[in-house]
Amino acid sequence: MLASPARPEPTRQPGLAARRAALPFAVPIVALVVYLYYQWFAVRDRYFIFLYYHDMGPGFDTSPFGRVTASRYWMTGLVAGGAVMVLYAAANFALGRIAKSYQPPDWRRVWALSAVPLLIAVPAIVMTANQPTLPPRNAAQVVVALLAGLALAVLPGEVAARRPLGWLLMGVDGLGMAFLLMGLRAGESLRRVTATRGAGMLVYAGLILAFGLGALAVMTAVYRLWRRLRIPDALSLFVAGLSVHYLFLPLLHHLFFSTDEGSWTDPGYFTYITDADNYFARNALFQVGVWIAAALVALGVTRLRRWMWSRADANPAD
């Protein structure tokens, strides 16, 4: 049924305006991601970018479709998401400072407008370019990881534009949560190492956990002393940890730490895609447990901060 031209449709304009606001961001995001996937899968040497047959010791299948290599394929989605997150947040941060009237687009619109063309372009690249081409199963894993990474990548844009200090402090909070996730995940490795190495792994996990909890404690003190700051809710704190751990750190690994010796400034340095074992537990139930534990810490830290805030209100002389 056609609408009467004499009666405007107020529900369409906000949606149309939101899409128009999101489009200038979605287009460069799509262009960047397509460029990265074309470079990784069509231009780069697979033996370098995905470390085919790289000797990692027993139990690590690095053949083109072995467990380790297959995880490198879908980890590209998180590395690409990290690149998008850094550039998208930086763009919104700059626009928010240049124009006080700037309104950041709805992250869901940006994600949706980016996801639709990438659902076509990325499988077309990974399933047709270079050798070996990816079968549907691996291509689907790549797309799922990419879309999840993009959702996390565009979330911080609004905070970066409207509350830049809150965005920077959230990054510190996210780093603390990321180290917490890292330390909890390291617990799974204790089952697979010898007694000698197990002691070292236990110390490593303890130090990582201590660093993460220390960072959260420092930020808690900052929120207690600087009471004009808005305390982030538990979900925002948890998501910040996911963003740093699963997007920002893999991006840094790809750009600057793709080497066991030397540094990224060496003439022969080349970048590769990290495997999932560096960021995810092998056991799915253990990984879910890590996420649940981190979420509970985020909830507890948030409640502690708000309790300290209320105590400060009750005792203004402190």
Helices and strands as residue ranges (DSSP letters): H 12-38, I 39-43, H 46-49, H 67-98, H 107-126, H 136-154, H 157-162, H 164-186, G 187-192, H 195-225, H 234-243, I 244-248, H 249-256, G 276-278, H 284-314
